[in-house]
Amino acid sequence: MSPGEFRLQAKERRIKFKQAWVIVSRDCQVFEKDTLQPDQCDRVRVSIQKLSDSIQEFNILLESVSRLPLSAIPFRYDLLIALHRIDYVVDELSMLLISFRRICRSSSRDALLQRQEIQRKLAELECSNQDIQHTVDRVLFLTRAEEGGVRVTAF
């Protein structure tokens, strides 16, 4: 795949990922409120599943080293690790939300502890998102340079 073709596909996947992230961020604001309803937990689960779908699309783009432009190969591993980490957190968060849904209206100690764990996972998700955005920025910069015939050795 040419650097320009890869860059175009990476940008498309990045846009989808960012759009999904905006929805997740918006939906997760409900955890800042004192009370939650089961349908709010469901909405968060649906939005993080959409984030997971966009992660899978990125994974597909990166799965074959032989199709990647040379400038993208050194960052493939970092990006795949960040994508897998965010996907793992999404899976954990989904399970927590399923469990929390049953007790979300309660003010019990269990509900409080689960809410805190969900908030911790959401913070982890934010860090993973930042890692992905940073790595994609670097890859896009380098593939653009490669397409223009410019060799960049360090970043």
N, C-alpha and C positions, 0 to 999 in steps of 0.2 A: 504494500500500500504506500502511496506517495505521502510525503510529509503534509502536503496540502489537504489531501483526502482524509488523512488521519486527524489533522487539526479540525477539519470541518465536523467529522463525526464526534470527536471529543468535545467540541463546543456544544453540539446538539445534546449530548448526554449530560454535559454540565448544566445546561439550561434546564433540562428536565429535573435534574437533581436539585438545583436551586429552587425551582418551583415547588417541588415536593417538600423541601426543607422549610420554605416560608409557611406552608400549610401546617407542618408539624409544629413549628414555633408558635403559630397562632393558636392552634388547638391545645397545646400544652400549657397555655396561660391559665387554663382552668385550675391547675394545681396551685396557683397562687391564692385561690379563693378558699374560704373556710369550709364550704360544703360543696360536694360534688354529687352529680346524679349519674346513674348507670349509663344513660345514653351519652354522657360526656366522655366516659371511659371508652365506650365503643367508638366514638368519633376519633379519639386519639389513636386507638388501635388501627383504625382504617387508614388514617393519615401516615402512621409509621409503616404500614404495609406498602403504601405507595412509594415511600422513601426506599424501602427494601427492593421494590421493583426497579427503581431507577439505578440502584446499586448493581443489580443483576445485569442491566444493560451495559454498564461500565465494565463489569467483569468480562462480558462477552467480547467487548472491543479489545481488551488486553490479553485474552487467553492465548493467542498464538503469537509467540515472539517473532516468528518468520514473517508475519504480516505487518509488523510495526516498523516505522522509520527508525533509523539508527539513533536519532536523538532522543527517542522516547524509551528505548530499551533500558537505559540505566535507572529510570524512574519507575519502571513497570512494577518492580518488587515493592517499593515504598507505597505506591498507589494501591496495589492489590492488598497489602497488609492493612492499610487504612480502611479500604472497602470491606474487607473481611471483619475487621474489628467493629465497624459501625453495624454491619449485618448481624454480628453476634450480639451487640448491645440491643439492637432492634428486637431480636428473638427473645432476649431476657425481659425486655420491657413489655413485650406483648404478653408474656406469661404473667408478669406482675400485674398488668392491667386486668387480665382475666380474673385473677384471684382478688384483686382490689375491688373489682366491680361489685362483688357480693357484699362488701362491708363499707363501701364508699360513703354512705350516709351516716355511718356510725362515728362516734367520737371515742371509740375504744382505743386501748393501747396498741392493739394489732393494726388497726386502721392507720393510726399515726405512724407507726414503724414502717408499714408498707408504703405510705405516702412519701416518707423520707427516702426510702429506697428508690422509689420511682423518680423522685427529684434528683437523686444522685445519678441515676442512669441517664436522665435527661441532660445533666451537666456533662456526663461522659460522651453522650451523643454530640453535644455542641463542640467538644474538643476534637472529636473524630471528624466532624464536619469541617472544622478549620484546617485540620491536617490535609484533608482531601482537597479543599479549595487551594491551599498553598501549593501542593504537589501538582495539581492540574495547571495552575498558573505557570509553574516552571516548565512543565512539559510543553505547553502551548507556546511559550516563549522560544524554547529550543527548537521545536519543529518549524516554527516560523523562520528562525534563523537558518535552519538547514534548508528549507525551501528556497530561501534567498541566496544560498551558497555561502553563507557565513558560518565559520566554525567557532563555536563557543566551547571552551574547554573546562571552565569552572563556573559554578553557580552557587 
